[in-house]
Amino acid sequence: MTKSNLFYQNYDLLFQSKDYTREVNQILNIYRRKNQKTPRRVLDLGCGTGNHTRELAKIVPHVTGLDIDPLMVKLAKIKLQPFAKRASIINLPIEKLPLKFKFDLTVALFNVINYISTWPELVSFFRGVKTHLTSQGIFLFDAWNGVAALTDPPRAKSWVVKTKLKTIICHLTASSDLWEQKTSLTYDLEVRTNGKRKQDKYLLLQTLWTPFEIRSALNFAGLKLLFCSPLGQPQKRATAKDWKIFFGCQR
Ligand SMILES: C[S@@+](CC[C@H](N)C(=O)[O-])C[C@H]1O[C@@H](n2cnc3c(N)ncnc32)[C@H](O)[C@@H]1O
């Protein structure tokens, strides 16, 4: 991954079509259906700029946002300032998080596990999740479905975001490698503000885990799979054609 200031500064605008409120409601409903209560402590693992963390902090008593990227953490800390009593943001990998308490619910949303490049690292990440989960706790995450994404790889797309202050033009290109199970995404950004123009690139390498690899890693880490659904449709079972899959697990 290469750093790009423009990507970080404009992350929330670039992904403004994501409905974080709806996603958090869905997640909390899954937890409530299983445990008949709202979770007290939630871990937002791979919190990025803190959009799920903020929505969670509006509802649950304690939220921790964790991310390995210091630039994301910086943005999340600013966003979560109004929720300082309920939320904390930490720049550590889950494996190094001190065990002060356990979480009732851990989420890793918007392809966090696809940033992990090797299977042993994926197992280690899941072990970290398990260590920090209460006995009734659940772990919810989403990921690319490697089977679908390698058969029908991500394609180039462009989009424009306009605000009163600036226009952002993003050209996304993707190149996928079947044998390495990787897709390399390049965000070519141009930001126009008051007649000035800035350009930057952000490169992101994602591992296209197959559902079998994910399930085996969960097993190895001692987590049990509860369900596996197409993203945004928790009542359905995922198929080989669904690009994004939503997983639910417990200890
Ligand atoms: C696409 S962003 C999603 C951010 C946020 N969850 C959202 O939905 O906007 C993925 C995030 O996962 C973080 N990440 C990747 N690998 C991680 C790891 N092993 N532990 C913690 N965070 C990780 C990245 O730094 C990045 O901020």
The ligand as an ORCA input file, in Angstrom:
! r2SCAN-3c Opt
* xyz 0 1
  C     -11.314     -0.155      3.647
  S     -10.789      0.354      5.209
  C     -12.284      0.241      6.115
  C     -12.339      1.204      7.253
  C     -13.666      1.220      7.997
  N     -13.941     -0.062      8.623
  C     -14.786      1.628      7.076
  O     -15.693      0.808      6.868
  O     -14.773      2.761      6.554
  C      -9.882     -1.014      5.876
  C      -9.094     -0.637      7.136
  O      -8.556     -1.814      7.728
  C      -7.309     -1.469      8.286
  N      -6.548     -2.707      8.507
  C      -6.026     -3.516      7.579
  N      -5.416     -4.572      8.158
  C      -5.578     -4.417      9.499
  C      -5.174     -5.166     10.638
  N      -4.470     -6.292     10.521
  N      -5.510     -4.718     11.860
  C      -6.221     -3.552     11.996
  N      -6.610     -2.790     10.954
  C      -6.301     -3.223      9.719
  C      -6.702     -0.531      7.262
  O      -5.655      0.227      7.806
  C      -7.923      0.289      6.860
  O      -8.043      1.440      7.650
*
